[in-house]
Amino acid sequence: MKNKLLETVYSPQNFQKEGHQLIDILTNHLDDKLYEKSGKAIHWNDPEDELEFWKEFLKNGDDNELFKTITDRTTYVHHPNCIGHQVTPTAPITALSGMISSLLNNGMAVYEMGMSPNAIERVVTDLLCKKIGWDEEARGFLTSGGTLANLTALLTARRTILKEDIWNNGIENPIGIMVSEEAHYCVDRAARIMGLGEKGIIKIPCTESFQMDIDILEKKHAEAISKGITIFAIIGSAPSTATGAFDDLESIGEFARKHGLWFHVDGAHGGAGIFSEKYKTTLKGIEQADSVVIDGHKMMMLPTITTALLLKNGIYANATFSQKADYLLTESDHEDWYNSGKRTFECTKTMMCIYWYTMLKRYGEEVFDAYVTQLYDMGNTFGEIIQNHTSFKLAVKPMANIVCFRYYDSKLTQIQLNNLNAKIRQLLLEDGEFYIVQTKLRGWHYLRVTVMNPFTTKEHFDKLLQKIITIGQKLNAQEPIIY
Ligand SMILES: *Cc1c(COP(=O)(O)O)cnc(C)c1O
């Protein structure tokens, strides 16, 4: 090769040398964070400063420090105090699988561009379908995230349930879906992308415990029909993101059957509960669903981004993006599961299936049971601590590993408490020892914790609460109180 630069880029020797160095950096990082040998849960920096830093680094930074600098200056999901968002601390072995995917770069859209991953994906998704409780008609595929998977499921639902050929002709008559007001915002977004508009998103109010209120489904359905809207799907959250509340999937399934609707379960977070002997009851009724979404990068220890979209009747997946309306007649005798691009929104995608397969091969499916069970247990433990604490109030008893609570002082008004909790969260972020998030529920500002790390213990919770109390008291003591 004539071009020296490209020769350097592809040098196997360079790759080996840097690879070993990188493994050392990441091993130290893991050891450091997991066992809290040094450092915080987040290295907070103002966005503008961070931007300046990376502009400057591109010009003058030490090339040899690149990997280490990226690793050091960010959010550490492997730290037991990192209990904010629902992203998993990856099982280290999957980072190694990720290297295979990145280097081999099998695009997967057609079989020849990913023979092993296409077959492996079938093995993984078949196993997930079986765990849900479906028969051999069921099929699934992996796709880039819960957001895209929910959109894809709703496209399949629309294609399957409605008589009109909207894929080819566009929307001519108003159509809609039913979904809880607590559902993840991506469902709303998917519906808008599909052209349903605001009026096509029938929001079902929740009960006290933030679950879809089953008792008003009939009324809401009838209301929509009377406005000329044809409902084609209903979505259950398992659980919803903000509070971790599971909808009653059994009742939603029954309602869907009665009205001929597609029943979709957004199990991006909690779908992995199918593996937990102790907590699979949270998903009671999931087997009635027509489609289910499960994120691997949330409750399954896999790197971002890998999501399973599973269908009770797999043949419908072939229809989603098919131009031909009579797909079932022409293609049903030749299933063609191995050309994954036919069923996914993506054309090219990563070999994401190897993360799942590596975990199954190395540790067996009991590893997912162990993980989900441990985290839900810790969610409950944290909930109990809060419930018994006079300085805190729980939003709702946790059903999973998501806990919403607020610092409480009976002398303060709602507005003061809201401002105080918002301030506490900001100070926690800037401090960085703990990383937690926040949410608004029925006008109240809540602090929100998601236990994603199996190394997070009761001692970590105690320390967090102590820290919040100290901050709260300090803010409270400041004169005048101007929250
Ligand atoms: C996280 C989440 C999503 C979005 O999934 P991404 O993988 O982040 O795109 C959708 N629904 C629920 C219930 C979630 O918790």
The ligand as a Gaussian input file, in Angstrom:
#p B3LYP/6-31G(d) Opt

LIG

0 1
 C      -36.029000       3.509000      28.672000
 C      -37.397000       3.272000      28.226000
 C      -37.749000       3.426000      26.880000
 C      -36.769000       3.946000      25.852000
 O      -35.823000       2.989000      25.542000
 P      -34.422000       3.422000      24.873000
 O      -33.710000       2.122000      24.772000
 O      -33.790000       4.381000      25.815000
 O      -34.724000       4.020000      23.551000
 C      -39.039000       3.130000      26.509000
 N      -39.938000       2.721000      27.412000
 C      -39.645000       2.560000      28.718000
 C      -40.696000       2.077000      29.661000
 C      -38.358000       2.822000      29.176000
 O      -38.077000       2.674000      30.469000

